[in-house]
Amino acid sequence: MSYIRGASADESEFPTLLDIKAAFGFIPNFFRAQTLRPDLIDAEVGLFSAILVKEGALTRRQKEYIFLACSADNLSTYCVTAHCEMVRMLGIDGPEPEQIALDHTACNIPDSDKALLDLAVKLNNHPKEVGAADIDALRAHGFGDQHILEMVIMVGLAKFSNFVAFGLGTVPDFDASQVTGHLGSEKKLNPLPNTLPLINDEDVDLMKGLTEMPVSRAQEYFAEHSKNAG
């Protein structure tokens, strides 16, 4: 179920896992893979409870949608399938959760929610490009500072969960066939601008010449080039 071996398989030794099983009817592989450090499981469950489960400015539906959209862009099959099922277990009305994960822009959800997910995905994929104008745009859709704070933290929670699942090699708890073939195909992840200059033949010849130079001569070339550029 993961790249590393867990501790004892006796569930009675892990009270937090028993609580999870009582709530959802099973123990996710995400947590089973971490039984070597039950204290970390306790901390993570507390984190999920405070950020995702506890009532706040954002609704549970909005938070689950943020988690799904970001997890899909991060290509986390485990987290996408887990939270698609979570949405169904919670009886959240709306489009099929797989649709939200794969392309929220084409879903029949309020424009304000699309704007919220647009910024969540931008923060997830291009964090350095997020600026004050993006925040102001969300405010124009009626979101306050607490909504925005919770959105940012949810993006971080999704990243954290995705990377833990990747690193531990956790196997999805549910059928992943509806999303496995689509992740990364319907969305362009971190697309490069189409304005990037192409390397021309002169650049290729220059680089070839530099690689054939003695190291000392190449260093002299770059030093002289830098001086001229200045």
Secondary structure, DSSP 8 states (H G I E B T S, - for coil): --SS--S-S-GGG-HHHHHHHHHHSS--HHHHTTTT-HHHHHHHHHHHIIIIIS--SS-HHHHHHHHHHHHHHTT-HHHHHHHHHHHHHHT--SS-HHHHHHHGGGSS--HHHHHHHHHHHHHHH-GGG--HHHHHHHHHTT--HHHHHHHHHHHHHHHHHHHHHHHHT---SS--HHHHTTTTTSS-SS---TT-----HHHHHHHHHHHHS-HHHHHHHHHHHHHHH-
